[in-house]
Amino acid sequence: MKFLFVTATNTNIGKTFASLKLIENIAKHKIEVGVCKPIETGVIYEPIDAKKLLEQVQIYNKKFKSMRPKDITAYTFELPSAPFCADIKREIKIDKIKDKIRELSKLSDILIIEGAGGLFVPITKNYMMIDLAQELNAKVLLVTPSKLGCINDTLLSIEALKNRNIDFDWCINLYEDREEFRKVTQPFYDSYFNEKWWFLDSGLENFIEKI
């Protein structure tokens, strides 16, 4: 069983978009894929991201057919914020999150775990998203943006993953500043990373073959 932890440099970068594409493309390899959204905030009636993820995985994995969106989450909160801030009653228990992940992992060969926000988003006061990925010994996919300023955010996130000795890969979700990206950002990436980077839309198949 493998865990694939999808994270990003921040919120609204494309974690759910990436996770949906991963589910579809992994399933094409005749691999039973599952999904977990451990925590979702900004939930009024039902977790929107979890609903999208579950509906996608239900197409390919019959073991998820009878589930509801909240069945693939450990916690949902109404306030759209970091989990620690949204958890007004201090309900979050890390063991409950891990138990949910273990439960869902039994239904799949690869479990995609979509984090909330970026790597250092606090789940509790002293426990961040990066801690969860590390303790699960998960392969991490870091999704980065294409907008101006993304170099700094990307390098900081990569540095954090390297400092924790976490196995990771990273890709660019080319959805903002598409034309400007090739002039204001790509020259640095080509030089610094020796062209060892990829776009989410075009490099996903090679990534899946590697894992």
N, C-alpha and C positions, 0 to 999 in steps of 0.2 A: 504493500500500500504506500502511495506517495501523497504528500501534502504539497499543494501549490498555492502559495500565499500571494495574493494580488494586492499590491499597495501602490502608492503614488507619492509625488512630492507634496501634494496638498489635496484639498477637497475639490470636486468638480474638474478633475483632470481626465477621467475616463476609466476608472476601475471597473465599473459595471459594464461599460461598453467592451472593455478588454475581456472580462469574464464571460460575457455572452459569446464572444467570438471563440474563446478557448473551449467552451463547452461544445460548440458546434464542430470545431475542427478536431478536437480530441476524439469525439464520438465517431468521426469518419474513419478512425484507425481501429474501429471495433473494440475500443476500450470503454469499460463502464465508467462513466464520469458522474461525479456527484458534486454538490455545491453546499456551501455553508456561508451565511452572513451572520457572524457571531453577535454583532451589535449593530442596530440601526437606530439612528435618532431622527427627529423630525417626523415621527409617526403619529398620525391622528387616528386613522381607522385601521389601516393595515400597512405593513412595511413595503413601500413601493419597489425598492431595489430588490428585496427578497422575492417579491412577487414575480418580477421580470426573470430573475435567475431561476426560480423554481419552474416557471412555465417553460423555460428553455430546456432545462435538464429533464423535465417530464417527457419531452419528445423522444429522448434517447434512452432513458433509464426507467424501466417500469417499476422499480422499487421505490421511486419517489412519487408514483402516480396518485396515491391517496393522500398525500401531504398538503397542508396549507402553508402559506408563506411564513407564518410564525413558527412552524415546525422546523424550519432551517435556521432559526435564530435562537440565541440564548436570552437576549434582552432587547427590548424596544423601549424607546423613550419619546415623549412628545416634543421636548425642546430640541430644536435643530442646532446642536452644538457638539463639542467633544463629549464622549461618554461620561467622563468624570463630572462635568458640569451639568449634563442632562440628568444624571443619576442623583436627583435631589434628595431622595430618601436613603442613599448609600446602600443600594440593594446588590450591587455587582459583586459576585464571587468568581474569582478566576477559575476555580475548580468546576463551577457550573458551565463555564464557557468551554473548558477542555472536555468535559463530559459530553456536551452536545457535539463537539467535533468528533470525538471517538465514536459516538452513536451513529453519526452520518457516514463516517469512514467505513463502517462495516457493510455499507450498501454500494460501495464503489471501489474501483481500482485506483483512481486518482480523485482526490477530493479538492476542489477549488475552494479556497477560503478567501473571501473578499473582506479586507480590512475596512476601517473607517478613517477617512482623512489620510494623513501621512504617517510616517514611521514613528514619530514622537508625539502622536496624539495620545493623551492620557486616558487609559481605561479606569484606573484608580489613581490615587495620588502618587504612588510610587511604581506604577506598572503601565508601560506604554505598549503600543502596537508592536514595536520592534521586539519587545520582550516575549510576546506571544509567539511571533514567528520563530524566534530563536529557540524557545523551549519546545516547540513542536518539531524542531529540526526540519523545517519546511524549506523547500526550494522557493525562492522569492522572485516574483516578476515585478520590477519597478516600472511603473508607467509615468513618463515625464511629458510635460507640455511642450508646445512649439512657440509659445509667445515670447516676446522680449522679456528678458530677465530669467529665463528658464535655465541658463547655464549655471548660475549660482545655486539654484534649488537642486538641480540634478547632481552637481558635484558634492553638495552637502549630504544628500541622501546616499550616494554611492560611498562616500567616506564613512558614514555611519554603518553601513552594511559590511564594509571591509573591516572596520574596527571590531565588529562582533564575529568575524570569520563566518558570516552567513553566506551560503551558496546562493548566488543571485544572477539574474540577467536583467537587462533593461531595454526599454524601447520608447520610441517617441510617438505620441498620439498627435498626428499632424492635423489639428483642427482649428487652431488660431494662428493668425499672422502667417498663413500658408506661403504666400509669395515672399514675404520679408524673411522668413526662416532661412532660406537658402543663402541670403546675403548677410544677415546679422547674427546667425547662430551656427549654421552648418560648417563654415570654414574652421571654427574652433574645434568642433566635434571631429571633423576629418583629421585635423592635425593632432589633437590631444589623444584621441582614441584610435588613431590609425585606421579609421573607417570601420572599426568593429562596433558598430551600432546599427540599429534597424528601426524601420517604421512599423508600427502596429499593423497597418493594413497590408503590408507587403512581405513582412518577415516572419509572420506567425507560424507558417508551416515548417520552416527550418528549426524554429525554436521547439516546436512540439516533437519533431524527430529527435532532437537532442535529449529531451527529457524522457 
